[in-house]
């Protein structure tokens, strides 16, 4: 068995909330739980007992819980959790109301703003009253075109307090990207900033806001808060109202409106790179219970913690981060480029704020290593006890980097799930070791497995990541999908009654998980399935390579592997570097993984949440259209892959 990179001490394990839950299950239900595997099996085999225990342990604030925990437990989709319960999501996130900091907001301009739990409650009360007076009711949509600031959190909580539905995009979305999303859900109110800063450049969004407001059917109110400027003029946005004016009321208390457990809370969006984005509707109760499980048990989060995640309001990790308020934690927000004004900005913030749980993307950690950053040497990270990573597979080398150059005694949790479930299938585990290149565990209460093409479970082999039983954070459905046809086709068409997530994965001998890439991007040269992440891990070891993107090009009667690399400034892809890349891949994988062609490009296209878009590149290389370029942060990069002479022979 592989040696672990990190092992929690017996004292650390015993003090975790997960260990406490195990002791309670043993005492109350007579189960013998020797380790995490036993706990996970019990949680999956006893879903009603498990989720009922969590409701009690987490002290869910609710008007009522009611009798049954799970209705139609064999229906997937179709199962209903806590069908008689009535609760309010915002009430659970705003139950701490003291003077301790709730939100600490930073941006790349160096500004810092702090709100206590008490002040956050007061500001939400005023916005909630304003929205209520504006006619916002349960089920209405409130949209946010917002940077990651305290305003976004206040707006979401005020919306949820009324039982209305929150949906947000970050302000770097273009006009069509916003319309493709908000145009489908017809918000009654739009809340937005006057602009934002990205990589040192101020970007005024007021003219775009005016255009968006004119195009949104049914929009009644546009509220604009100052972010780029302290006192922006709103003259060019007809009918817009300033944030301070809108919140100018004496409300001190919030009239939380309880709703059913499966009442809509959020609308999130698929990446939209293959067509108009799917509008994925998530429930208040399912989101709350799942996030509390992932925070309290898998991250051991509590009211003494300071939680940070580098994200925008257009990525589900923002929703995940904000739920940290339900555990009483302090949240640190950051808006801007991760390396602006310099490459150490996030680590300086971690030191200043005493961040205990630092969340980011695999891409960011790889970039830190490429930049030669040694945060553990250059910053006091004494309070830091966990680093979380998601967005793509965390390479083996990034595991080494974290333990070598950030801190050797912490939980490194590579986590994976998605917008589809607004949560995770695989997570960290504070009572288990960390193994190089592996996600530690399948989430509690999640019947996660890996299937072959015939629907048979696999161990130690690669296959489709699935979930075989219902879980609370399954989407309610898609917006404007009355017969649930698109919802069914997205997740249940591959294996009837089984959630197929679209990831190509492997369960390891250590009972961890490895994600090898998206199933629809899997390469198939000579009939052998290869996950793109397997190649990326090797390529990005090579000095001079910043990042890479791999596709399968149809060639003759087969598929050949084509690799695109973005290099450090001044580096050129010559024969020596090309040979080094091939040798590294061959030595650490198989000859099948070695690309038939390697090409240098200046940029790689990615979604607005930073994920590389292999399918879009594959379409361009094959002369096929890319349906929704507005979904990309840098759509101009696609032109770099058009009609390349190196791919004609």
N, C-alpha and C positions, 0 to 999 in steps of 0.2 A: 504494500500500500504506500502511496505517496506520502512524504513527510510534510506536515503542515508548515505554513509560514508563520502562523500565530495560533496560540492556544489559550483560551481564557482560563484563569486560575480557578480552582474549586471555590474560593471565596467569592470571586467575581460571579461565577455561575449561580451560587446559592442566593446572591443578592438580587438577581434579576427578577423582573415581573413574570417572565416565562417560567422560571423555576417555581415561583409562588403559585402560578396557575396549575402546574403539575402536581404540587402538593395538595392543592384543593381538590383536584379531580380524583387523586388517590384516596383522599379522606372521605369524599362525598359519594363517589361512584365505585369504589372498590377496584379501580384499575391499577395495574402494575406498570408504571411508566419509568423505565430505566434510562431512557435517553430521548433525544428529539424524534427519532424515527418512531418510537412508541407513541409519543404525543401526537405526531402528525397522523399516524394511522387511526388513533382514537378520535381525533377531530373530524376526520373524513368519514369514519364508520358511524359516528354519533352526531350528525349535524345539528339536530334539534337541541340536544344537551349542550353541545359545544357553543353554539351561537347564543343560547340562552344564558350560559355562564358568562360569556363576554358582556352581554347586555347588563348583567348585574355587577360584574367587576368594574366595568367602565362607568357605572352609575349614570346611564343614559337619562337625560332629562326628557320626560315625555308626559303628555296629558294622561295617556293610558298605554299599557302594553298589550292587554288583551290575552286571550287564551292560546291559540295555536302558534307555534313558532314557524312551521313550514307547511304550506298547503300544496298539494300535488307534487310531492318530492321527486317523483320519477319523470316529471315533465321538463324537458329541456329543449327549447324554452317553454315557459308556462308555469314553472313553480313560483309560488308567492311566499315571501318571508314576512313574518309578523303581520298578517293581514288585518288584524284588528287594532294595531298600534296607531297612535297619533302623536306626532312629535314635530319639533321645529329645529331644523339644522342649525340656524344661527344661535338659538338659545343654548345649544350645547357648546358652541365655540366662544360664547360670551359670558360663561358662568363665573369666570374669575374677574373681579372688578376692583382690584386693589391698585396701589401706586407702583407696583413693579412694572418694568417695561414689557409691553406686549409686542410692539413693532419697533424696529430700528431700521430706518430706510437710508440707504446710501446710493450714490450714483457716481458716474465716472467723472463728474465735475468736482467731486470731493465734498459734496453737501451731505450733511447728516441730520436726520430728523427722528425724534423719538416720541412714541405715544405710550402712555401707561395703559394697563387694562381698563382702568376707570375712564380715562379720556377716550379710548377707543369705543367703549360702550356709549359714552355721551354723543360722540360724532355719528355713530351708527343710528342712535335714537333720532337725531335730527334729520338725517337723510331718509330714514324709514318714514318719519312723519311727512316729509316733503313728497316722497313717492306716493304715499297713501293719499295725501291731499290732491295729488295729480291724477288720481284714479287708478293707480296700479293695484291690481288684485291678484289673488292666487291664480297661477297659470299664465299670467302675462309674462312677456319676455322683456328683460332689461339687458341691453348689450353694452359692452365696454370696449372702446378702442383706446387702450390704456397701456402706459408703461408700468413696470413693476414697482409700484409705489404704494404708500399707505392709502391713497385715494381708491385704488383698485380693490383693496381688501375691505375698506369701508363700504364701497358700493356693492360688492358681492354680499356682504353680511346684511345690509339693509334690504337688498332684494330678497334674500332668503327669509328674512324675518317676516315678510308678508306672504310667503308661499309662492312668490314669483320665481321666474326661472332666469338664471344668470348665464350669459355667454360672452366670451371675450376673445379679442384678437390683439396682438401687440401692434403698436403704431407703425412698424415697418412694413405692414401689409399694404400693398397698392390698392387703388380704388376697386379694381375688378376682384381682387382677392377678398376684400371686405364684403363686396356685394354678393359674391358667390356664397358667402357664409351667412351674413345677416339678412340678405335678401330672401333667403329661404324661410327664416323664422319670424319675420315681421315684428321687430321689437317695438314696444310702445314708447320706450325711453332709450336714448343713447347717451352714455357718459363717456367723455373723451378728454384728452389733454390737448393743450395748444401746440405741443411738439415734444421733441425728445432730442437727446444727444447720442450719437453713435460714433465711436472711435475718434472722438474729439470734434466731430462735425455737428453743429446745431442744425436740426431739421424741423422746419415749421410745417405743421400739418393742417393749419386752419383752412387753406383753400381746398384741400382734399376733404376735410370734414364737411365743408359746405356742399361739395359735390355728392358726398355719401348721403347726407341728410336729404338732399333733393331726390335721390334715387330710391330711398327706402319707403316703400308703401306702408302706410299706417303709422309712421313715426309721428308722435305728438310733441315730444320734448327732447331737446338737445342741451345737455349740461356740460360745460367746459371748465376744467380746472387748470390752474397755472402750473406748468412744469418746466417749459423752456424759458419763459419769461415770468417775472414776479407779478406783473399786472398786464396781461396781454389784452389788446383791443379785440373785441368780438364783432366789430362793425361789418367785417366781410362774411360773417356767418349769420344770415338772416334768421331771426327767431331764437338764437342761442341765448342761454342764461348762464351767468357766471356761477361757479360752484358756491362761493360764499353767500351770494344772494339766494340761491336755491335752498341752502341750509339755514337760512336766517329765520329760525323759529325757536320757541322756548322749550322744546321737548327735552325731558330728562330721563324718561323711561320708554321702554320698547314694548309695544303690544305684539308679542310674538304670536303668530297665527299657526296653531298646530295643523298638520296635514297627515294624510296616510303615509305609512312607511315608504311606499313606492311612488310617492308624489314626485314629479319632476323637480330637480334642483339645478342641474347643469345641462347645457348643450355644448358638447365638444365636437370637433371636426376631424375627419380623416384628412390625410395629407393633401388629397385632391390632385395628385400627380397623374392619375389615370382618368380623370373626369371631374365633374363637379363634386366638391367634398360631401361626404355623407355626414349628416347631422345626427350625432349619437346622443341619445337622451339618457341621463343618469339620474337615479333616484336619490332622494335626501337620506332615507334611512340606510340604504345599501352603501352609499358613499361614506356616511358617518361611521358605521360599524366596521367597515373594511379598513378605513384609514386609521381608526383607533387601534385595531388589531395590529396593523403594520407598524404604527408608531410605538405603541406601548410594549408589544411583545417582541416584534422582530428588530426594533431599534432601541428598546428599553427607554423610551422617551418619557420624561416626567416634567413636573413644574420647575425643576431646578435646571433644566437644559436650555441651551441657546441653539436653535436650529436654523441652518442656512441651506438654501438650495439655489444654485445659479440657474435661473430660468427666466423666461418671458411669460407674459400672460396669455400667450398663444400656445403654450405647451402644458400638458396635463400635470407636469410636476409642480406647476404653480398651485393648482387645486390641491395637490397632495401636501405641499408645504403649508398652505393656509390652514389645513385641518390640524396642524400642530397646536393651534390655539385651544383645541378641545382637551389637550393634555396639560394646559396651563403654561406651556413653554413660551419663551421669548423667540420671536421670529426675526431674522435678519434678512432684509430685502436688498437687492442690488439691481439697478437698471443701467445698462450700457454694455459695451464690449468688455469681454473678460480680461483683455490685456490693455485696457485704457484706464487711466493715462499711461500705465506701464504694466509690465508683465507680472508684477508682484502685488497688484492692487487687492486681489481677493484674499491673499494670505495676510496682508497688513490688516484688513478688516477682521479676519479671523482672530488675529492677535489682539486687536483693540477691543473687540466685543466679547472675547472669551468664548468663542464658538466651540460647542462640545460635539455637534454633529454637522459635518461639512459635506454637502451634497453637490455633485457636479456631473459632468458628462465624461465618458471615456475619452472623447476627443480632447477635452481640456487637460486631463491628466497626461495624455500623450504629448500634447503641446508644451506643457510645463517641463517635461523631461527633455524635449528637443531644444527648449530654450536654456537648458542647464540650470533651472531653478532648484535650489535646495531649501525648501521652506522650513524644514526642521532645524537647520543651522542658522538661518537668517531671521527667524521669527520665534517668539515664545509661544509655542502651541501646547503648553502644559495642560490646559483644560480639554483639549481635543481627544475624544475617545472613540470616534467613529468617522469614517469617510465612506460616503455612498456614491455609487457611480451607475449611470444608466444612459440610455440613448443609443448605444451600440455595444457590442461585445468588448469587454475590457481585456486588453491583451495580457499575455503572461508577463511581458516586460513591464507593463504598467503596475502589475502586482508587485514586482521587484522594486520598482521605483518608489511606490508608496512606502514600503517598509524600510527602504534604504534611506530615502531623502526627505520623507515627511515625518514619519514617526514609526518606531518599531513595535510599539505597544498600543495597538488600536484595532478595532474591528473594521476590516475593509469589506464592505458589502457591495458586490456587484448585483444589481437588481434588474428585473425584467418583467414587463407587463405591457401596459400601453393605454392609449387613449380609449381603446375599445372597452376597457374595464375600469378605467380611471384609477388603476391600482396595479398590483403585481401578481404574477404567478410564482416567481422565484425571488427570494429575498435574502437578507442577512439573518444570522441566527446567533445571538449573544452567548449561547451555551455550546456552540460547536466550533471546531477549528476552522481556519481559513486555508484552503488549498489553492495553489497557484493555478490561475486560469479558470476557476470554478465559481459559479454562484452557489452559495452555501446550502440552500435548501429550497424545497417546494413549500409554498406558504401554507400556514395552518388553515384547515377547513377547505383547502383547494385540492380536489382530486386530480392533480396534474400527472400526466403520463406522456410517454413518447410512443407513437404507433408507427408500424410499417404501413405500406400502401393498402394492405388488406385489413387494417384495423386491429392488428395484434400488438401487444406491448413489447417494447424492446428494452434491453439493458446492455449498456456498453456499445450500442450501435446508434447510428444517426437516423432520425425519423421526424415525423410531424409532432409538434408540441400540441397536446390536447388537454381538455379538462372534461372529465367524464360525469361529473355530477353538478347540480346547480350550486351557485354561490351568490351571496347577497348583492354584490356589485355588478352582476350582469346588467347590461343596459335594459332599460324599459323597452327600447326599440329605437328606430330611426324616425326622425321628424318627417311628416308627410309620407308615411309608408303604411297606409291604413290596413293592408292585408298582411303586413310583416314579411312580404316576399323578399325585399332587399336585405332585411335583417337575417332571414333564414339563409339566403344565398351567401351572405358574407361569412357566416360562422358554422352553419350546420349542414351545408350541402355535401361536404367531403365525407363525413361520417354521421349518418342520421342519429339525432339525439345526443351528439357529442360536440362540444365546442372545439373547433379546429382553429388555432390562433394564427397560423401562417408563419410560424417560426420553425426553422430546421434545427433540431436540438438533440441532446444526448444526456442520458442519466448515467453518472459515473459510478465506479465501484465504491466511492466514498459517499454515495447517495446525494451528491451535488448535481449541478446541471451545467452544461455547456451549451451556449447558443452559437450556432454556426452560421447564422445569417437568416434572411427572410427566405421562406420556401419558394416564393415566386422569382427569387433571384439566384436560386441554386443553379450551379453550372452542371452540365451533363456531357462532358467529353467522353466519347466511346462508351456511353451508357453508364458511366460512373458518376454518382451524385457527389458534388463538392460544394460545401458552404463557402461563400465568399470570405467570411471572417477567418477561415483557416488560412487563406492566402494573405489577407491583410496583416495578420499577426507576424508573419515572416517578413513581408516586404518592409514593414515599418521598423524592423530591427536595423535595417541597412542605413548606415550613416549617410546623410544627405537627403534622404526621402522624408518629406513632411507627412504626406498621406497618399493613399492610393484608392483606385476604384477599379473593379473587375467585372467584366461581362462575358457572356458566352456569345460568340459570333457564329451564326449559321454558315457553314463552309462545306460545300459538297454535300455529302449525305450525313454529315456529322456536325459537331459543334467544336469550335476551338476557343481556347481561353485567351482573352485579350486583357492586358493590364495597362491602365493609365496611371502615371505617377506625377505628383507635384513635388518638385524639389526645392531645397533651400535656395535662397537668392544667390545667383552666381554659379550654381551647379548646372551642369549639362549632362544629359543622358548619353554617355558614350558607350562604346563596346565593353569597356572594363566594368562600368557600373551595371550595365545590362547583364553581363555574365555573373557579377556578384549577386544580383537579385535572383537570377535563376538558380545559382548554386545554393543560396540560402533556402529557397523554397524547396528544392530537391532534397537537400540534406535533412530537412525537418518535417517534410510531408511525404509525398510520393511523386514519381515522374509525371503522373496525370495532372498534378497541380501546377506544373511549370507552364507559364504562359507561352503560347505560340508567338505572340507579338507583345512587345512592351513599348509604349509610347509616352513621351513627356508632354504634359499639358500645363498651361499657366494657371488653370483654375479647375475645380471640380464642382458641378452643380449640387445644390443641397436644398432641402426644404427650409421653411422659415424657422423650424425648430432645430436646424443644424444637421439633419440626417442626410447622408449621401443618397442620390436617387439613381440607383443602378438601372432600373427599368426605363427611365427616361433616356439615359445614355444609350441603352441597348436599342431603343426605338430609333434614335437619331442615326446610329451606325447602320441600321437596316433600312434607312430611308422611310421610316414610318412616322406618323405625326405624334407629337407630344400634346395631349389633349388640353392640359391646363397649366400653361407656363406661369400663370399668376400665383400658383402654389409654391413657386421657387423663390428663394431669397436672391438668387443670382441667375436668372433665366438666360442672360447673355452668354453664360458659360457653355450652354448647349451648342453654340455655333462652333466651338473648338473641336467638336466631334463629327462635324458634317463632312462627308465625302473625302475621307482621309486616304491619300494614295497608298500609305503603308498597309491599309486593310483591303486592298484590291487584289493582292496576290499572296 
